Amino acid sequence: RKPILIGELEVLVKKFPAQKKSIIIFGENNINESKARIYNLSAKKNLQEAALNLFKFLRQCDEDESEIILCGLLPEYGLGRAINDRLRRASAK
């Protein structure tokens, strides 16, 4: 239901400074944003774990207090390619 924006997370965070954000990350958290709720698909960069968490986190983002959802893309191989496809489809709505 909320807008999903995909791209370089640091750039997106700076582009929307006033909005409350949900941020979906993969791996190390380098985002320092007080107006954001962070959802990590997999801190260990495990693509299977990320795939299992994707829809759960998207639902949680839709239900939290954020106005927009920001997400970076995963590596373009294996399950990462499939996850990116789903993210792109969700952002196109």
Biotite code that builds the C-alpha atoms (Angstrom):
import biotite.structure as struc

atoms = struc.array([
    struc.Atom([0.000, 0.000, 0.000], chain_id="A", res_id=1, res_name="ARG", atom_name="CA", element="C"),
    struc.Atom([2.855, 2.406, 0.700], chain_id="A", res_id=2, res_name="LYS", atom_name="CA", element="C"),
    struc.Atom([5.236, 3.635, -1.997], chain_id="A", res_id=3, res_name="PRO", atom_name="CA", element="C"),
    struc.Atom([8.326, 1.456, -2.373], chain_id="A", res_id=4, res_name="ILE", atom_name="CA", element="C"),
    struc.Atom([11.436, 3.154, -3.714], chain_id="A", res_id=5, res_name="LEU", atom_name="CA", element="C"),
    struc.Atom([14.421, 1.096, -4.826], chain_id="A", res_id=6, res_name="ILE", atom_name="CA", element="C"),
    struc.Atom([17.956, 2.364, -5.208], chain_id="A", res_id=7, res_name="GLY", atom_name="CA", element="C"),
    struc.Atom([21.083, 3.388, -3.351], chain_id="A", res_id=8, res_name="GLU", atom_name="CA", element="C"),
    struc.Atom([19.846, 3.647, 0.232], chain_id="A", res_id=9, res_name="LEU", atom_name="CA", element="C"),
    struc.Atom([22.109, 6.495, 1.331], chain_id="A", res_id=10, res_name="GLU", atom_name="CA", element="C"),
    struc.Atom([20.882, 8.591, -1.609], chain_id="A", res_id=11, res_name="VAL", atom_name="CA", element="C"),
    struc.Atom([17.229, 7.736, -0.992], chain_id="A", res_id=12, res_name="LEU", atom_name="CA", element="C"),
    struc.Atom([17.468, 8.579, 2.721], chain_id="A", res_id=13, res_name="VAL", atom_name="CA", element="C"),
    struc.Atom([18.884, 12.019, 1.869], chain_id="A", res_id=14, res_name="LYS", atom_name="CA", element="C"),
    struc.Atom([16.247, 12.559, -0.814], chain_id="A", res_id=15, res_name="LYS", atom_name="CA", element="C"),
    struc.Atom([13.385, 12.096, 1.677], chain_id="A", res_id=16, res_name="PHE", atom_name="CA", element="C"),
    struc.Atom([14.619, 13.676, 4.926], chain_id="A", res_id=17, res_name="PRO", atom_name="CA", element="C"),
    struc.Atom([11.232, 14.643, 6.366], chain_id="A", res_id=18, res_name="ALA", atom_name="CA", element="C"),
    struc.Atom([9.307, 11.422, 5.804], chain_id="A", res_id=19, res_name="GLN", atom_name="CA", element="C"),
    struc.Atom([9.048, 8.574, 8.262], chain_id="A", res_id=20, res_name="LYS", atom_name="CA", element="C"),
    struc.Atom([10.708, 5.663, 6.532], chain_id="A", res_id=21, res_name="LYS", atom_name="CA", element="C"),
    struc.Atom([10.855, 1.905, 6.622], chain_id="A", res_id=22, res_name="SER", atom_name="CA", element="C"),
    struc.Atom([14.166, 0.741, 5.194], chain_id="A", res_id=23, res_name="ILE", atom_name="CA", element="C"),
    struc.Atom([14.749, -2.799, 4.013], chain_id="A", res_id=24, res_name="ILE", atom_name="CA", element="C"),
    struc.Atom([18.427, -3.685, 3.990], chain_id="A", res_id=25, res_name="ILE", atom_name="CA", element="C"),
    struc.Atom([20.535, -6.741, 3.226], chain_id="A", res_id=26, res_name="PHE", atom_name="CA", element="C"),
    struc.Atom([23.741, -7.340, 5.175], chain_id="A", res_id=27, res_name="GLY", atom_name="CA", element="C"),
    struc.Atom([25.539, -4.731, 7.238], chain_id="A", res_id=28, res_name="GLU", atom_name="CA", element="C"),
    struc.Atom([23.492, -1.783, 8.456], chain_id="A", res_id=29, res_name="ASN", atom_name="CA", element="C"),
    struc.Atom([25.232, 1.432, 7.389], chain_id="A", res_id=30, res_name="ASN", atom_name="CA", element="C"),
    struc.Atom([22.086, 3.545, 7.681], chain_id="A", res_id=31, res_name="ILE", atom_name="CA", element="C"),
    struc.Atom([21.998, 6.109, 10.462], chain_id="A", res_id=32, res_name="ASN", atom_name="CA", element="C"),
    struc.Atom([18.509, 7.567, 10.270], chain_id="A", res_id=33, res_name="GLU", atom_name="CA", element="C"),
    struc.Atom([16.470, 8.518, 13.309], chain_id="A", res_id=34, res_name="SER", atom_name="CA", element="C"),
    struc.Atom([13.170, 8.690, 11.392], chain_id="A", res_id=35, res_name="LYS", atom_name="CA", element="C"),
    struc.Atom([13.500, 5.172, 10.066], chain_id="A", res_id=36, res_name="ALA", atom_name="CA", element="C"),
    struc.Atom([12.564, 1.668, 11.014], chain_id="A", res_id=37, res_name="ARG", atom_name="CA", element="C"),
    struc.Atom([15.172, -0.795, 9.724], chain_id="A", res_id=38, res_name="ILE", atom_name="CA", element="C"),
    struc.Atom([14.301, -4.299, 8.524], chain_id="A", res_id=39, res_name="TYR", atom_name="CA", element="C"),
    struc.Atom([17.300, -6.505, 7.712], chain_id="A", res_id=40, res_name="ASN", atom_name="CA", element="C"),
    struc.Atom([16.494, -9.322, 5.298], chain_id="A", res_id=41, res_name="LEU", atom_name="CA", element="C"),
    struc.Atom([19.662, -11.110, 6.411], chain_id="A", res_id=42, res_name="SER", atom_name="CA", element="C"),
    struc.Atom([22.512, -9.631, 8.453], chain_id="A", res_id=43, res_name="ALA", atom_name="CA", element="C"),
    struc.Atom([24.648, -12.596, 7.340], chain_id="A", res_id=44, res_name="LYS", atom_name="CA", element="C"),
    struc.Atom([23.870, -11.917, 3.630], chain_id="A", res_id=45, res_name="LYS", atom_name="CA", element="C"),
    struc.Atom([22.148, -15.289, 3.352], chain_id="A", res_id=46, res_name="ASN", atom_name="CA", element="C"),
    struc.Atom([19.908, -15.213, 0.268], chain_id="A", res_id=47, res_name="LEU", atom_name="CA", element="C"),
    struc.Atom([17.665, -18.021, 1.531], chain_id="A", res_id=48, res_name="GLN", atom_name="CA", element="C"),
    struc.Atom([17.037, -16.163, 4.792], chain_id="A", res_id=49, res_name="GLU", atom_name="CA", element="C"),
    struc.Atom([16.383, -12.967, 2.810], chain_id="A", res_id=50, res_name="ALA", atom_name="CA", element="C"),
    struc.Atom([13.826, -14.743, 0.614], chain_id="A", res_id=51, res_name="ALA", atom_name="CA", element="C"),
    struc.Atom([12.029, -16.075, 3.693], chain_id="A", res_id=52, res_name="LEU", atom_name="CA", element="C"),
    struc.Atom([11.885, -12.614, 5.282], chain_id="A", res_id=53, res_name="ASN", atom_name="CA", element="C"),
    struc.Atom([10.929, -10.535, 2.235], chain_id="A", res_id=54, res_name="LEU", atom_name="CA", element="C"),
    struc.Atom([7.122, -10.713, 2.286], chain_id="A", res_id=55, res_name="PHE", atom_name="CA", element="C"),
    struc.Atom([6.970, -10.718, 6.085], chain_id="A", res_id=56, res_name="LYS", atom_name="CA", element="C"),
    struc.Atom([8.955, -7.470, 6.172], chain_id="A", res_id=57, res_name="PHE", atom_name="CA", element="C"),
    struc.Atom([6.936, -5.894, 3.361], chain_id="A", res_id=58, res_name="LEU", atom_name="CA", element="C"),
    struc.Atom([3.756, -6.589, 5.343], chain_id="A", res_id=59, res_name="ARG", atom_name="CA", element="C"),
    struc.Atom([5.329, -5.165, 8.510], chain_id="A", res_id=60, res_name="GLN", atom_name="CA", element="C"),
    struc.Atom([6.405, -2.049, 6.607], chain_id="A", res_id=61, res_name="CYS", atom_name="CA", element="C"),
    struc.Atom([2.858, -1.593, 5.357], chain_id="A", res_id=62, res_name="ASP", atom_name="CA", element="C"),
    struc.Atom([1.563, -1.815, 8.932], chain_id="A", res_id=63, res_name="GLU", atom_name="CA", element="C"),
    struc.Atom([4.131, 0.391, 10.685], chain_id="A", res_id=64, res_name="ASP", atom_name="CA", element="C"),
    struc.Atom([4.008, 4.178, 11.041], chain_id="A", res_id=65, res_name="GLU", atom_name="CA", element="C"),
    struc.Atom([6.223, 4.901, 8.029], chain_id="A", res_id=66, res_name="SER", atom_name="CA", element="C"),
    struc.Atom([5.127, 6.905, 5.000], chain_id="A", res_id=67, res_name="GLU", atom_name="CA", element="C"),
    struc.Atom([7.485, 5.316, 2.462], chain_id="A", res_id=68, res_name="ILE", atom_name="CA", element="C"),
    struc.Atom([9.513, 2.119, 2.087], chain_id="A", res_id=69, res_name="ILE", atom_name="CA", element="C"),
    struc.Atom([13.110, 2.319, 0.870], chain_id="A", res_id=70, res_name="LEU", atom_name="CA", element="C"),
    struc.Atom([15.000, -0.712, -0.345], chain_id="A", res_id=71, res_name="CYS", atom_name="CA", element="C"),
    struc.Atom([18.331, -1.499, -1.922], chain_id="A", res_id=72, res_name="GLY", atom_name="CA", element="C"),
    struc.Atom([18.737, -4.307, -4.425], chain_id="A", res_id=73, res_name="LEU", atom_name="CA", element="C"),
    struc.Atom([20.409, -7.603, -3.589], chain_id="A", res_id=74, res_name="LEU", atom_name="CA", element="C"),
    struc.Atom([23.195, -9.270, -5.598], chain_id="A", res_id=75, res_name="PRO", atom_name="CA", element="C"),
    struc.Atom([21.911, -10.236, -9.058], chain_id="A", res_id=76, res_name="GLU", atom_name="CA", element="C"),
    struc.Atom([22.492, -13.993, -8.837], chain_id="A", res_id=77, res_name="TYR", atom_name="CA", element="C"),
    struc.Atom([20.535, -16.975, -7.559], chain_id="A", res_id=78, res_name="GLY", atom_name="CA", element="C"),
    struc.Atom([17.739, -16.058, -5.179], chain_id="A", res_id=79, res_name="LEU", atom_name="CA", element="C"),
    struc.Atom([18.937, -12.457, -5.196], chain_id="A", res_id=80, res_name="GLY", atom_name="CA", element="C"),
    struc.Atom([17.688, -12.096, -8.763], chain_id="A", res_id=81, res_name="ARG", atom_name="CA", element="C"),
    struc.Atom([14.248, -13.453, -7.778], chain_id="A", res_id=82, res_name="ALA", atom_name="CA", element="C"),
    struc.Atom([14.042, -11.188, -4.710], chain_id="A", res_id=83, res_name="ILE", atom_name="CA", element="C"),
    struc.Atom([14.977, -8.152, -6.814], chain_id="A", res_id=84, res_name="ASN", atom_name="CA", element="C"),
    struc.Atom([12.280, -9.078, -9.319], chain_id="A", res_id=85, res_name="ASP", atom_name="CA", element="C"),
    struc.Atom([9.656, -9.121, -6.553], chain_id="A", res_id=86, res_name="ARG", atom_name="CA", element="C"),
    struc.Atom([10.894, -5.804, -5.181], chain_id="A", res_id=87, res_name="LEU", atom_name="CA", element="C"),
    struc.Atom([10.708, -4.220, -8.622], chain_id="A", res_id=88, res_name="ARG", atom_name="CA", element="C"),
    struc.Atom([7.164, -5.529, -9.115], chain_id="A", res_id=89, res_name="ARG", atom_name="CA", element="C"),
    struc.Atom([6.097, -4.231, -5.692], chain_id="A", res_id=90, res_name="ALA", atom_name="CA", element="C"),
    struc.Atom([7.587, -0.797, -6.418], chain_id="A", res_id=91, res_name="SER", atom_name="CA", element="C"),
    struc.Atom([5.759, -0.571, -9.765], chain_id="A", res_id=92, res_name="ALA", atom_name="CA", element="C"),
    struc.Atom([2.325, -0.636, -8.130], chain_id="A", res_id=93, res_name="LYS", atom_name="CA", element="C"),
])
